[in-house]
């Protein structure tokens, strides 16, 4: 059985399949062609073909190989058409994501190289320099006793480890909506995640609207998704609110990561094609803003790394100079 594809392989698959479908290949023909010509994809594509022969839908056949959000979008496209368009959009999203990751890696090369050199330097200072300083210092039981600050530094990893374990346990009990509520409040990351959710919801809803589904049908469709996923839980809540006559705006106010613009489009009273156009334009806007937000985060990474390196260097100097200062002060 093939393993889940990396982002680069997933993007290549979506791109190739979208191109083949756009020039007139059927889905089965396109997959067979890719199995024969794409060596990197052949094992996974063969698995998809075998699953299709067993009677599974395309989205279910590819599900073990791709990410959950891509599966949900393919499920919608397969149910309501426009598979080629959604594949192109998924390929574009994955390629831009890889581009941003390459930017991050490129910006981290120099700071990480400095960190490596600094780590080696600190290790050499601790191994060779500190023992020499200790030998030069006069024997003084008061001075040799570890300070309160040093004791706290040595004990610091324990509460950090306990706190991390408590947080992991707490996080594992949260559902997808509660996790999203938490992430949007995190500085820097929260803003980016909010834009991603807006893009993700708007692009899925645009696909459904372009195929003529009413608001009620959309809410019912979202509730059919994988149990426990964010889009499934939202579908359940939106569907329940609609059936009980509750205000959708109140639901949005309780869940801050749901964009108000989406609700405005859905309750505008416009025709379904007009809502589809608005949702499509909004999803593209959120995608562009998401890329801009990522670029700003990337620009922040390198200065932050240099600040960290600077603080580490200053701390190391203090560790060297304070014992020398104490020993010199004790001589007078």
C-alpha positions as CSV (number, residue, x, y, z in Angstrom):
1,X,0.0,0.0,0.0
2,X,1.3,3.4,-1.0
3,X,2.2,6.0,1.7
4,X,0.7,9.4,1.9
5,X,2.2,11.7,-0.7
6,X,4.4,14.6,0.3
7,X,3.1,18.1,-0.7
8,X,5.3,18.2,-3.8
9,X,4.1,14.8,-5.1
10,X,0.5,15.7,-4.3
11,X,0.8,19.0,-6.2
12,X,2.3,17.2,-9.2
13,X,-0.5,14.7,-9.2
14,X,-3.3,17.3,-9.1
15,X,-1.6,19.4,-11.8
16,X,-1.0,16.5,-14.2
17,X,-4.5,15.1,-13.7
18,X,-6.1,18.5,-14.2
19,X,-4.2,19.0,-17.5
20,X,-5.2,15.6,-18.8
21,X,-8.8,16.1,-18.0
22,X,-8.8,19.5,-19.6
23,X,-7.6,18.1,-22.9
24,X,-10.3,15.4,-23.1
25,X,-9.0,12.4,-21.2
26,X,-11.5,10.5,-19.1
27,X,-10.6,10.0,-15.4
28,X,-9.7,6.4,-15.9
29,X,-7.7,7.1,-19.1
30,X,-5.8,9.9,-17.4
31,X,-4.9,7.7,-14.4
32,X,-3.7,4.9,-16.6
33,X,-1.6,7.3,-18.6
34,X,-0.1,8.7,-15.4
35,X,0.6,5.2,-14.1
36,X,2.7,4.5,-17.3
37,X,4.5,7.9,-17.5
38,X,4.9,9.3,-14.0
39,X,7.3,7.0,-12.2
40,X,7.1,8.9,-8.9
41,X,3.3,8.6,-8.9
42,X,2.9,5.1,-10.4
43,X,2.5,3.1,-7.1
44,X,-0.1,5.5,-5.7
45,X,-2.0,5.9,-9.0
46,X,-2.1,2.1,-9.4
47,X,-3.7,1.9,-5.9
48,X,-6.3,4.5,-7.0
49,X,-7.1,2.5,-10.2
50,X,-7.5,-0.7,-8.2
51,X,-9.9,1.1,-5.7
52,X,-11.9,2.4,-8.6
53,X,-12.3,-1.1,-10.0
54,X,-13.6,-2.2,-6.6
55,X,-16.4,0.4,-6.9
56,X,-15.1,3.2,-4.7
57,X,-15.5,6.8,-5.8
58,X,-12.5,8.8,-6.9
59,X,-12.3,10.9,-3.7
60,X,-12.5,7.8,-1.5
61,X,-9.8,6.0,-3.7
62,X,-7.4,8.9,-3.3
63,X,-8.2,9.7,0.3
64,X,-5.3,7.6,1.9
65,X,-2.8,9.4,-0.3
66,X,-3.7,13.1,0.2
67,X,-4.4,15.6,3.0
68,X,-7.8,15.9,4.6
69,X,-8.6,19.4,3.3
70,X,-7.8,18.3,-0.3
71,X,-10.0,15.3,0.1
72,X,-13.0,17.4,1.2
73,X,-12.6,19.7,-1.7
74,X,-12.4,16.7,-4.1
75,X,-15.4,15.2,-2.5
76,X,-17.5,18.3,-3.2
77,X,-16.1,18.6,-6.8
78,X,-16.9,15.0,-7.5
79,X,-20.4,15.2,-6.1
80,X,-21.3,18.4,-7.9
81,X,-18.9,18.6,-10.9
82,X,-15.9,20.8,-11.7
83,X,-13.3,18.2,-10.8
84,X,-10.8,19.7,-13.2
85,X,-11.1,23.2,-11.8
86,X,-10.8,22.0,-8.2
87,X,-7.7,20.0,-9.1
88,X,-6.1,23.0,-10.7
89,X,-6.9,25.1,-7.6
90,X,-5.4,22.4,-5.3
91,X,-2.3,22.2,-7.4
92,X,-1.9,26.0,-7.3
93,X,-2.4,26.1,-3.5
94,X,0.2,23.3,-2.9
95,X,2.8,24.8,-5.2
96,X,2.5,28.2,-3.5
97,X,2.7,26.5,-0.2
98,X,6.0,24.8,-1.3
99,X,7.2,28.1,-2.6
100,X,6.7,29.7,0.9
101,X,8.4,26.8,2.6
102,X,11.4,27.2,0.3
103,X,11.5,30.9,1.2
104,X,11.5,29.9,4.9
105,X,14.3,27.4,4.5
106,X,16.4,29.8,2.5
107,X,16.0,32.5,5.2
108,X,16.9,30.0,7.9
109,X,20.1,28.7,6.4
110,X,22.4,31.5,7.5
111,X,20.9,31.9,11.1
112,X,20.9,28.2,11.6
113,X,24.6,28.0,10.5
114,X,25.4,30.7,13.0
115,X,23.5,28.8,15.7
116,X,25.5,25.7,14.9
117,X,28.8,27.6,15.2
118,X,27.5,29.3,18.4
119,X,26.5,25.9,19.8
120,X,30.0,24.4,19.2
121,X,31.6,27.6,20.7
122,X,29.5,27.3,23.9
123,X,30.3,23.6,24.2
124,X,34.0,24.3,23.9
125,X,33.8,27.1,26.5
126,X,32.0,24.8,28.9
127,X,34.4,21.9,28.3
128,X,37.7,23.8,28.2
129,X,37.4,27.4,29.5
130,X,35.1,27.0,32.5
131,X,37.3,24.3,34.2
132,X,40.3,26.6,33.8
133,X,38.4,29.5,35.3
134,X,37.3,27.4,38.2
135,X,41.0,26.4,38.9
136,X,42.1,30.0,38.9
137,X,39.3,31.0,41.4
138,X,40.2,30.8,45.1
139,X,38.5,28.1,47.1
140,X,35.4,29.7,48.7
141,X,32.6,27.5,49.8
142,X,30.2,30.5,49.7
143,X,31.1,31.3,46.1
144,X,31.2,27.6,45.0
145,X,27.7,27.1,46.1
146,X,25.3,27.4,43.2
147,X,23.2,30.6,43.2
148,X,19.5,30.7,43.3
149,X,19.4,31.8,39.7
150,X,21.4,28.8,38.6
151,X,19.3,26.4,40.6
152,X,16.2,27.8,38.9
153,X,17.7,27.5,35.5
154,X,18.6,23.8,36.2
155,X,15.0,23.1,37.4
156,X,13.4,25.0,34.5
157,X,13.0,22.1,32.1
158,X,10.9,20.2,34.6
159,X,7.9,22.6,34.8
160,X,8.2,23.2,31.0
161,X,7.9,19.4,30.4
162,X,5.0,19.1,32.8
163,X,3.2,22.1,31.2
164,X,3.8,20.6,27.7
165,X,2.3,17.2,28.7
166,X,-0.7,18.9,30.3
167,X,-1.2,21.0,27.1
168,X,-1.0,17.9,24.9
169,X,-3.6,16.1,27.0
170,X,-5.9,19.2,26.9
171,X,-5.4,19.6,23.1
172,X,-6.2,16.0,22.4
173,X,-9.6,16.4,24.1
174,X,-10.6,19.4,22.0
175,X,-12.8,19.1,18.9
176,X,-11.8,20.7,15.6
177,X,-13.9,23.8,16.3
178,X,-12.4,24.4,19.7
179,X,-8.9,24.0,18.3
180,X,-9.7,26.5,15.6
181,X,-11.0,28.9,18.2
182,X,-7.7,28.5,20.1
183,X,-5.4,28.9,17.1
184,X,-7.0,32.1,15.9
185,X,-6.1,33.8,19.2
186,X,-2.4,32.9,18.9
187,X,-0.3,36.0,17.9
188,X,1.0,36.0,14.3
189,X,-0.2,32.4,13.5
190,X,-3.8,33.2,14.4
191,X,-4.2,35.9,11.7
192,X,-2.8,33.6,9.0
193,X,-5.0,30.7,10.2
194,X,-8.1,32.9,10.1
195,X,-7.4,33.8,6.4
196,X,-6.8,30.2,5.6
197,X,-10.2,29.2,7.1
198,X,-11.9,32.0,5.1
199,X,-10.3,30.8,1.9
200,X,-11.1,27.1,2.6
201,X,-14.7,27.7,3.4
202,X,-15.3,30.2,0.7
203,X,-13.7,28.0,-2.0
204,X,-15.8,25.0,-1.0
205,X,-19.0,27.0,-0.8
206,X,-18.3,28.6,-4.2
207,X,-18.0,25.1,-5.8
208,X,-21.3,24.1,-4.3
209,X,-23.0,27.3,-5.3
210,X,-21.7,27.2,-8.9
211,X,-23.6,23.9,-9.2
212,X,-26.9,25.4,-8.2
213,X,-27.2,24.1,-4.6
214,X,-29.4,26.1,-2.3
215,X,-28.3,27.2,1.2
216,X,-30.2,24.4,2.8
217,X,-28.6,21.8,0.5
218,X,-25.2,23.2,1.2
219,X,-25.6,22.9,5.0
220,X,-26.8,19.4,4.5
221,X,-23.8,18.5,2.3
222,X,-21.3,19.9,4.8
223,X,-22.8,17.7,7.6
224,X,-22.0,14.6,5.5
225,X,-18.3,15.1,5.6
226,X,-15.8,13.1,7.7
227,X,-17.0,13.0,11.3
228,X,-15.0,15.2,13.6
229,X,-13.5,17.3,10.9
230,X,-13.9,21.1,11.1
231,X,-16.1,21.4,8.0
232,X,-18.3,18.5,9.2
233,X,-18.8,20.1,12.6
234,X,-19.6,23.4,11.0
235,X,-22.0,21.8,8.7
236,X,-23.8,20.2,11.6
237,X,-24.0,23.4,13.6
238,X,-25.1,25.5,10.6
239,X,-27.7,22.9,9.6
240,X,-29.0,22.6,13.2
241,X,-29.2,26.4,13.4
242,X,-31.1,26.6,10.2
243,X,-33.6,23.8,11.2
244,X,-34.2,25.4,14.6
245,X,-34.7,28.8,13.2
246,X,-31.7,30.3,15.0
247,X,-29.8,33.2,13.6
248,X,-26.7,32.2,11.6
249,X,-25.1,35.5,12.7
250,X,-25.3,34.4,16.4
251,X,-23.5,31.2,15.4
252,X,-20.8,33.2,13.7
253,X,-20.4,35.5,16.7
254,X,-19.8,32.4,18.9
255,X,-17.1,31.1,16.5
256,X,-14.8,34.0,15.6
257,X,-12.9,32.2,12.9
258,X,-16.0,32.1,10.6
259,X,-15.8,35.2,8.3
260,X,-18.8,37.6,8.5
261,X,-18.4,38.1,4.8
262,X,-19.5,34.5,4.0
263,X,-22.7,34.9,6.1
264,X,-23.4,38.2,4.3
265,X,-23.1,36.5,0.9
266,X,-25.3,33.6,1.9
267,X,-28.0,35.8,3.4
268,X,-27.8,38.6,0.8
269,X,-30.9,37.5,-1.1
270,X,-29.0,37.4,-4.3
271,X,-29.4,34.6,-6.9
272,X,-27.3,31.5,-6.5
273,X,-25.0,32.4,-9.4
274,X,-24.5,35.9,-7.9
275,X,-23.6,34.3,-4.5
276,X,-21.2,31.9,-6.3
277,X,-19.4,34.8,-8.0
278,X,-19.1,36.7,-4.7
279,X,-17.8,33.6,-2.9
280,X,-15.3,32.9,-5.7
281,X,-14.0,36.4,-5.6
282,X,-13.8,36.4,-1.8
283,X,-11.9,33.1,-1.8
284,X,-9.3,34.5,-4.3
285,X,-9.0,37.6,-2.2
286,X,-8.4,35.5,1.0
287,X,-5.9,33.4,-0.8
288,X,-3.9,36.4,-1.9
289,X,-4.0,37.9,1.6
290,X,-2.9,34.6,3.0
291,X,0.2,34.6,0.8
292,X,0.9,38.3,1.9
293,X,0.5,37.3,5.6
294,X,2.9,34.4,5.1
295,X,5.5,36.7,3.4
296,X,5.3,39.1,6.4
297,X,5.8,36.1,8.8
298,X,8.8,35.0,6.8
299,X,10.3,38.5,6.9
300,X,10.0,38.3,10.7
301,X,11.8,35.0,11.1
302,X,15.4,36.0,10.3
303,X,15.5,39.1,12.6
304,X,14.0,37.0,15.4
305,X,16.7,34.4,14.9
306,X,19.4,37.0,15.1
307,X,18.0,38.5,18.3
308,X,18.0,35.0,19.8
309,X,21.6,34.5,18.7
310,X,22.5,37.9,20.2
311,X,20.9,37.1,23.5
312,X,22.6,33.7,23.7
313,X,26.0,35.4,23.0
314,X,25.4,38.0,25.7
315,X,24.4,35.3,28.2
316,X,27.5,33.3,27.4
317,X,29.7,36.3,28.0
318,X,28.0,36.9,31.4
319,X,28.6,33.3,32.3
320,X,32.3,33.8,31.6
321,X,32.7,37.2,33.2
322,X,30.7,36.9,36.4
323,X,32.9,34.2,38.0
324,X,36.0,36.2,37.0
325,X,34.5,39.4,38.4
326,X,33.6,37.6,41.7
327,X,37.1,36.2,42.1
328,X,38.7,39.6,41.4
329,X,36.3,41.3,43.8
330,X,37.2,38.7,46.5
331,X,40.8,39.7,46.3
332,X,40.2,43.3,47.5
